[in-house]
Amino acid sequence: QVQLVESGGGLVQAGGSLRLSCAASGSIFVINRMGWYRQAPGKQRELVADMTREGTSNYADSVKGRFTISRDNAKNTVSLQMNSLKPEDTAVYYCNVVHLSKGWVPNDYWGQGTQVTVSS
């Protein structure tokens, strides 16, 4: 059982920046992948960025060059630095982790979500 707590969402004008953070707690053995998804009204949930434990990252084409994902394995945290925000970035952002149990069984965990609103 792993719990995720997100923070850092809010309201910002276009061109501004926000930094989202997510902290994992609970019965943690090994966290493999950590990432961020988002879902805007009327749209499907989409991957924003993720990173393996080894540091390999992936980004959605729409955020490349603007967003940066980072993680601290010692603290079990992942952050998303969002720069040059656009109204199209408005969505609920969800932290997601893939946790490996002591039996090396992967389990998917989600945070409650944090609202990001970008005004024009």
Secondary structure as GFF3:
##gff-version 3
##sequence-region A 1 120
A	DSSP	beta_strand	2	7	.	.	.	ID=ss1
A	DSSP	beta_strand	10	13	.	.	.	ID=ss2
A	DSSP	beta_strand	18	26	.	.	.	ID=ss3
A	DSSP	beta_strand	30	39	.	.	.	ID=ss4
A	DSSP	beta_strand	46	51	.	.	.	ID=ss5
A	DSSP	beta_strand	57	59	.	.	.	ID=ss6
A	DSSP	beta_strand	67	72	.	.	.	ID=ss7
A	DSSP	beta_strand	77	82	.	.	.	ID=ss8
A	DSSP	three_ten_helix	87	89	.	.	.	ID=ss9
A	DSSP	beta_strand	91	100	.	.	.	ID=ss10
A	DSSP	beta_strand	106	110	.	.	.	ID=ss11
A	DSSP	beta_strand	114	119	.	.	.	ID=ss12
###
